[in-house]
């Protein structure tokens, strides 16, 4: 046993060193295992570290995986297409083969995409009408950039939605 008063170190340093030395020689069984209820780590088992997962990270991972290229055989040729396209094709194949759930999902997605397109076109038309009203009412306040943006927006409208 070390006499703490005979060393140039503090009592706390010596006592913690003695605990470490004693812990290294703790009793083990024939297999080299510690006795039940004790371990070689004097501070105890470390807590499990949680992985920081955020909604933003999950979203980024999802869209990254969606664009991953996967091999697909079309005809007798092997092509690399995005996973999103491969999933859409598989959905159509299942719907054509008679899978009712695939057919329902296909039509649900089709209706959603059509509705989103119509709403976007109507919103663009609303912005065009408001812009032309502003152009007529306050021509001195309208800049060339505004006129150019308005003409580009007019060009982006689907011809089937244009009222003229």
Buried (B, 14 or more C-beta within 10 A) or exposed (E): EEEBEEEEEEEEEBEEBEEEEEBEEEEEEEEEEEEEEEEEEEEEEEEEEEEEEEEEEEEEEEEEEEEEEEEBEEEEEEEEBBBBBBEBEEBEEBBEEEBEEBBEBBEEEEEEEEEEEEEBBEEBBEEBEEBEEBBEEEEEEBEEEEEEEBEEBBEEBEEEEEEE
